[in-house]
């Protein structure tokens, strides 16, 4: 996937700050410090557009990044969940913001739930996946940090993720590495299918025409 341009747009805390151009939005959800910023940077082949932090819980808004790949879309980095040092009041406020965004945002086309492949999904991960699928929202599981494990252990850890989350048959899961780029093209295919379904329809129509 060739990235023509990528830029940070806004850190939004409510609907009045969301972009109004109607471009497709791809949200990234995951535990604090799971590597969402590194995932964004690898997807767009930039080193520091999405700022990474050694301090979990730093992201407190919906961070919008506009990406141009022939067509345009947004990546939306949502506050990480499950960080104990954040106050209960702050966690509750983030929870309401995320819930309102995910349930009500019409341009939202896909939620990428980011999981650390090295460890079994946490209770927060399971709750998030159950919540997303309960509302029939489009989800893709991204099992990142695959490079930190020997290749021989990938099947075992992938099975652990699928079993713990109770992955449904229609939920794609992609093993990913921000270090090596593993899974990047596969993930971009899933993003494009959800953000621009008309492109798939055009391709299918062209294929059908060539067969007749």
Residue, then its C-alpha position, 0 to 999 in steps of 0.5 A: x500500500x503506497x502512502x501518499x501523505x499522512x498527517x495528524x489532524x486533531x485530538x478530539x474529546x467530543x463530537x463537536x471536534x470530530x472531522x465533518x468531511x465524512x471520510x472513513x474512519x478506522x479506530x484502534x483500540x487496545x490496552x495501554x502500552x500495547x503498541x497502537x502508535x507503533x502499529x500506526x507508524x508501521x502501517x504508514x511507513x513513518x517513524x514518528x507521526x503517531x507518538x509512542x510513549x513509555x508512559x501508559x495511559x498518556x493518550x487521553x483523547x481521540x487522536x485523528x490521523x488523515x491518511x492518503x492512499x489514492x483515497x483518504x481515510x482516518x486512523x483514530x487512536x482511542x485511549x488505552x484501557x486497563x491502566x490501573x494508575x489512572x483514576x477511576x473517575x478518569x477511566x470512567x470518563x474515557x469509557x464514556x467517550x469511547x463508547x459514545x464514539x464507537x456506537x454513534x460515529x457513522x463514518x467508523x468502518x472498522x475497529x482494530x483491536x490490538x492484542x499483545x501476541x506474547x500474552x493471553x488476552x486480559x479481562x479488559x481485552x475480552x470485555x472489549x471484544x465481547x462489547x464490540x461483537x455484541x453491537x455487531x461492530x466490524x472488528x479485526x484483531x491485530x496480534x502484534x509483537x510477533x517478532x518477540x516470539x520464536x516462529x515455532x511458538x506462533x501457532x500456540x500463542x495465536x490459538x491462545x488469543x483465539x480461545x481466550x477472546x472466543x473469536x467469532x468465525x467472521x472476525x479476521x485476526x492478523x499477526x503483526x510486527x511493528x519491527x519487521x512489517x509482518x502482516x502490514x499488507x494483509x492488514x491494509x487489505x482488510x482496512x481497504x475492504x472495510x473503508x472502500x467496499x465500492x473498490x471491491x465491487x468495481x473489481x468484481x464487476x470488472x472480473x465478471x465482465x471479462x468472463x462474459 
